[in-house]
Amino acid sequence: MKKYCEMSREELLAEKAVLEERYNKFKEKGLSLDMSRGKPGKDQLDLSVGMYDVKNFVADGVDVRNYGILDGIPSCKKLFADLMGVKPENVIIGPNASLTLMFDYISQCFTHGAGSTPWCKLEKVKFLCPVPGYDRHFTICEHFGIEMINVPMKKDGPDMELIEELVKDESVKGMFCVPKYSNPQGITYSDDVVKRIAALKPAAKDFRIIWDNAYCIHDLTENGDKLLNIFDILGDYGNEDMIIEVCSTSKITFPGSGVSALIASDSNIASIKKRLNAQTISYDKMNQQRHVEFFKDANGVMEHMKKHAKILKPKFDMVLSHLENELGGRGIADWVSPRGGYFISLDVMNGCAKRTGELCKEAGVTLTTVGATYPYGIDENDSNIRIAPSFPPVDELDLAAELLCICVKLACIEKLVA
């Protein structure tokens, strides 16, 4: 099989004609398929409907329908603590989305600081952003006017040599990251990367890393990736306060009515609870109780995740099979085969991602907005495409993945013959 760059103009045009015929047949189907966001499919949501059969409103001796228990019912704190390998006293149970916890924490840093000058009083605040990355992290930074600095991802995590150099700047106040099955590449940080992060010596004493462990138990196989628990080693370097970890059940139970959790050091927990005391009486304790009653314990959650994997893995395998069969060996695309998480990251020939997205949209398939995986929506190479296989039914996903590959090849040939 020839790489496209090795083909003559005539060969490329002949290949283009065949692809255009396939593409036009897809357009005739009048498709309307969505691979834009990592939403659980209906069959995944159905796994948790039994949760609403729970009628016990007393948890830990307290009627959860009433006021009180600011940081979450003890049984729910223990559930998350067991899952995350921390102590319950270092857990705060939040609302349905960890995004709210992240936003609120950054807001607290701006208005009241993180042990130092409030960030709103500083001339400049910068954050490090591993790329490609999660667009919601970038949106939070943009909202607060935080200057974002791209940090390239490697096969084992972000470029640590660059990070170690960048944190020497006192205006660099933090970093957002997804350490296990990163969004969108599905990379899990190696032990060495986690240790180097834990050992960072930032010039800013209030440097904070938002450790967005969204896919901490979202393995696709029995032998998923293992992430070193950073809280086990932070104390070795005197950096206990540096990490703010968040997670949720958004892709375990229901995205619209899950439960989130924040994990942090004793001093961080104290300052967050002080702010929460002014912000709310408590989050939804009835929902916390439903989750505890439904799962019973951490083992119950892990068994539940095996059901998700059984649904998701065939979808991931299908997309990866199309990528390999259609794009493999042609020298126009690279991708990571993740062992968990919710996305597949596809890097196409430079300058071809936007065109691929346009072609897909014209034929009825919606992808994540090209550029969304980079700060300010700017992918300078115009190469990264985030694929979300979870939501479409298998038959629709089969069509969408095939069409995506056709569009990638058409976009690359157009660029080569231009």
N, C-alpha and C positions, 0 to 999 in steps of 0.2 A: 504494500500500500504506500503510495506516494504522499509525502507531505504537500500541503497546498503551496508552500513557498518553492517547492521543487517542480511544480507543474508549469507547463507553457501557458501562454495566454489562451491559446485555442483549447487546451485541455480544461482550463478553468471555466471558459465560457460554455463548454459542453456540459460540465458538471453543473453550472448555474442553471442551464435550461432544464435539466432533470429535476433539480431542486425546486425551481419555480412551478413546475407541473404539480409536484407533490404539495407545495405551499398553496396553490390555487384550489386544490381539492379540499384542503382544510378550510379555506375561506368560504367555500360553498356550503360547508356544514352549518354555518351560523353559530359557532361555538360561543359560550360565555363561561369561561373557566377561570378560577381565581387561585393563584399561587403567590399572593402578595404578602400574606402575613402568617405567622406560625400559630394558627388557631387549631385547637383540637377538633377532630371531626365528630359528627353526631354519635357514631358508635363509641367513641371515647367518652363523650359526655354521659352517655347512657350507663356507663359503668358505675356512676356514683349516685344515680337517682334514689337508691335505697336510703341515702342519708336523710331524706325528708320524711322517712317513717319514724325517725327518732322523736319521742315525746317526753323524754326525761329532761326537765328544766332545772334540776338541781345538780350542781357540780361542786365537788369539794365542800359540801355543806352550805352552799350559797345558791339562792334562786337567781339564775342567770338572766331572768327577764327584768331584773331591777337594776338600779344604779350600782356603780362601784367596780372595783378591781381594775384599776387604771392600766396595768401592764399585762393583763391577760389572766385567765383562770389557770391555776397551778397545773392542772392535768394537761392543758394544751401547751403550756410552757415546757413541761417535761417531754411531751411528744416531740416537739421541735428540737429540744436539747439532745434527746437520744438520737435523733436523725442526724444532727449536725456535729455531734461529738463534743458538746460543751456543757456547762452547768446551767440549770434552769434559771438561776439568779442573773445570768448574763444574757437572758432572752427577754425581749419585749414582743408581745403579740400585737400585730397591727390590723389594719383594715383588709379589704379583699386584695389589694395590689401592693407589691413591694415598691412599685414606682412611686407611690405616695410617700413611703418611708424615705426613699432616696431624696425626693424633692424637699420634703420637710427638713431633713438633716442639713442639706445644703443651705436651705433658707435660714436655719438656725445659725449656721456658721457666718452667714452674711449679716444677720442682725445682732447676734450676741457673741460671735467668735467661737473658737474651739480651744479655749484656754489662752488665747492671745487676742490681738486687735480684731474687732469685727471686720469681716472682709469688705463690707460696704464702705469702710473708711480708708481702704487701701487704693492706691492709684491704679494698680493692675493686679488681677488674679488670673492665674493660668492653670490649666489642667492637662494632664497627659492622656492621650486617647489612643489605645491600641487599635490599629486599623488593618483590615476592615473590621468594623465594630457595630454596636447596637445604636440605632438611630435615636432611641429615646434618651440615652445618655447625652447625646449631642444636643438634643432639644432642651434638656435641663440646663446645660452649659450656656446655650444661646439665650435662654430666658433671663439668666442672671448676668449676662454680659461677660462670661468667663472666656478668656482666650484659649482656644484649643490647639494643642500641639500633637501632630501625628507621630505615633510610634509604630513602626512596622511590626507585624506579627511574624515570628519564625515558626518552625515546625513544633517547637516545644513551649511556645509562649511568646510574649513581647520581647523586643530587643533590649535585653537587660543592660548592655554596655551603654546604650543611648540613654536609657532611663537613669542609670547611675550618674551620668554626666549632667542630664537636664535638671535633676533635683538639687544640684548645687546652686540653682537660681532661687533665691528666697521668695520670689513671686509665684513660683510653682507650688500650689497649695494642695494638689491632690491628683488622683487618677481614678477613672472608672474602668472596671474590667469584669469580664465573665470568665472565671478561672477554669471552669469545667465545661467542656463542649461549647466553646466560645461561639458567640453569635457574630458572624454567620459560619465560621469555618469548621466548628466542631472540634477545635483543638483543646486538649487538656494540658494545663501548665505542668511541666515536669517538676520533680522534687527539687532539682537544682534551681529552677526559676523561682519556685515558691520560697526557697531558703534565701535567695538573693533579694527578693522583695521584702521578706521579713527583716533582713539585715540592712536595709537602706538607711542612709544617713542624710536625710534631707536638710537643707539649710533652713527651711521653714519648720519651726517647732510645732506648728499646727497643721502639718501635712497629713492629709487623710486619704485613704484608699477606700473607695466604695467597692467592696468585694461582692459583686452581684452574682451569687451562686444559684442562678435561676434553674440550672439543669443538674443540680447536685445528685439526684437519684434517677435521672432520665436516661438510663442505659437502654440500648437496643438489643443487647445480648447478655447472657449470663455473666460473662467475663468483661464487664465494662471497664472503662478507665478508672484509675484510682488517683484521687487528688489528695496531696498531703494537707492535713489540717493545719492551717497557718497559725491558729490560736495555740497549738501545742509548742510552737517555737518562738513566738513573738517575744516572750519574756527573756529568752536567751540573749536578745539584743536590746532590751530595754524599750521595745516598741509596742507595748501592750495597747496603747491608745491609737495606734496608727490605722487599724482596720475597722471598718464598719461593714459588717456582713449582712446581706439581706437574702431572703428566699421566700417562697410562697407555694400555695397549693393551686395556683392558677391553672397549671397544666396537669394537675393531679386529680382535682375534682372539677370545679367550675370557674372559668376565668372571671365571670361576672360576680361570683359570690364565694370566692375562696377565702383563705386566711393567709396573712403574711406574717413574717417574723423578722426582727432585727437582732443581731448578736454583736455584742461589743464588750469592752473592758468595764470594770466596776465604775471607774470615773466617768466614762462616756455614758453608761446606762443612767447614772445619777443625773447628769446634765440633761439628757434627753427626757427623763421622767419629769424633771422640773419644768421643762417646756410643755410636755404633754399635759401637765396638771392645769395649765392655762388654756390648753387647746381643746380638750375633750374630757368627759367624765369616764368613758371607757369605749372601746371599740365593740363590735357585735359579739357579745359573749354567747348568745344563743347559737350563733354560727360556729364559734369555737367549740362549744359543747357537742354540736352535731358531728363535727369532724372527729372529736375524741371518741364519741360513742360508736361511730361508724367504723373507725380503724382499730380502736382498742389500744394499740401500741405501735411502735416503730416497725415491728415485723409485719403488722397488718398493712402498713403503708407500702412496704417493699413488695409484698405479695400483690398488692393492687397495681404496682408499677409493672409487674410482669404481664398483666393483662393489657396495659397500654403498649408495651413492647411488641406483643403478639399482633396488635393492630398496625403499629407504625412500621415495623421492620420490613414487611413486604412492600410498603410504599417507598421507603428509602431504596430498597433493592431494585425496584422497578426503575426509578429515576437514574440510579447509578448504572444500571444495565444499558439504558438508552444512551447515556453519556459515553460509555465505553464503546458500544457498538457503532454509534454515529460519529463521535468526535475523536475517539482513541486513535493515536498514531498519525493524526493529520497535522499536528504541530500548531493547532489554532486554539487550544483550550487546555486548562489544567483544573483539577478539582481535588478536594480532600474527601475521602470516604470515612465519614464520622462513625464512631461506635455508640453515639448517643446524641442527645439534644434534639433540636427541632429544624435544623437547616442544613442545606448543602450549599457550599460556596463555590461558584464557578467563575474562573478567570479566563476571559476570552482574549483574543488578540487585541492589543492596544488600539483604542479608537473605535471599537466595534460594539461595546456594551449598549450604548444608547440606541444605536440602530437596531440591535437585536430586540430591545424592548419595544421599539416602534413596530417592527414587523410582527411581533407576537400580539401586540394590542390590535393591530389591523385584522388579525386572523381570529381574535376572540379570546386570547389568553392574557390575563393581567399578572404582571410580575411586580415584585417590590420595585419602587421607583429607583431607577439606575442612579447611583451616586449617594443613595440614602445610607450606605454603609460607611460613609466618610463624613467628617465634620463639615458643616456648612453645605452638605450635599455635593461636595466637589471631589470627584474621583479623577485626579489629574491624568491618570492613564486611560480613563474611560474603559475599564476592563472588567470590573467586578459585578457579578449578578448573584443576588441571594435567592435561592430556591426554597420554597416552603412546601414540602410534600404532604403535610399532615391533614389539611382540610378537605381536599377533593376526594370523592369516592375513587376507588381503584380504577374503574373503567375510564373515568374522566382524566385521572392523573396520567394514565397510559397515553392518552391523546395529547395532553398538554406537554408531557416530556418529549414526545416525538416531535411535536411542532417546535418546541424550544430549540431542539438540536438542528432542525432544518433552518430556523431563523439565524442561529449562530453561524452556520456554514454560508448562508446567503450573505450575511453582513460582512464576513471575512473575505469572501470572493469579491464582493463589490469594492472593498478597500484595495484588494490586491490588483484588480484590473483597472482601477481608477487612474 
